């Protein structure tokens, strides 16, 4: 109840304030499936609804980086079918933490024990997939400054060093970071973390830092470094973690823009990435998702079924099969490109569907409302019975 009361107060405080942007699109979490957001962008451009600001977090930051540096949809499609793009994906390598179900279970239990004992977790050595510290394949360094659309990328700063791992937790471990340009920073300074307020027992401190001197490639690399999935990113002597610190920054978008387009996510099961977010930041990501989906957005893009619709297409990423878990990556270019375009087309089609809804904030077109991604009140409103 206190979460809902906070959201009411937060919403009331900014609805009456003049906003600096007309239309904002949020590229929320998505990991290696971020090309869905590129399809989303093409749909917006085709419909004459190009955004005035992009807010990107986690994997969505890669899509924002590409939009910043490649101004037209055709060139972006050409790029994601290029050798350079495939080379980037193939730099990702599974670690020895991925293997049998027993190996994974034991590994997850270790992370759970760290959280329960309130010990500083070893995010520096315990992760499932390795990736180079810098995005050398993408030569998109100056995108923040040259982009025709202003961009905010959300990440997190690590407030402890590797030598502190295993010690008792005596302070907050992470700070939310907004990477952007000085002209956008004007509207971001002095803000507090919504997550820290909603979940005061989380490991996220209340203050937010606004960073304006990072290259967009540095910000994007930091934003995808979801703890325990990928290692932290070391940039200029400091460690950064990913946008999973706040995967659904709808409050930020609504405070800055009159119109907002955002995806309606699928929710998290009791294992996998939801558990990793809990072990890292000490808040329940499904509770967060339900609260966000009860807020207002001008358009909701239905991404609720992407797990079923897209995961099995040619295999890409971490997949479970039988008694083992593996990291799959198509070796041949044709199935790789087919997989990528399936995600792109999915994002575009679902965005066009959202834009064609008759009413603002329409949600009842969402295909998979469940106990993880929606409140009971919303399910009743849309006549979804469990």
Buried (B, 14 or more C-beta within 10 A) or exposed (E): EEBEEBBEEBBEEEEEEEBBBEBBBBBBBBBBBBBBBBBBBBBBBBEEBEBBBBBBBBBBBBBBBBBBBBEEBEEBBEBBBEEEBBEBBEEBEBBEBBBEEEBBEEBBEBBEEBBEEEBBBBBBEBBBBEBEEBBEBBEBBEBBEEBEBBBBBBBBBBBBEEEBBEEEBEEBBBBBBBBBBEEBBEBBEEBEBBBBBBBEEBBBBBEBBBBBEBBBBBBBBBBBBBBBBBBBBBBEEEBBBBBBBBBBBBBBBBBBBBBBBBBBBBBBEEEBBBBBBBBBBBBBBBBBBBBBBBBEBBBBBBBBBBBEBBBEBBBBBBEEEEEBBBBBBBEEEEBBBEBBBBBBBBBBBBBBBBBEBEEEEBBEBBEBBEEBBBBEEBBEBBEBEE
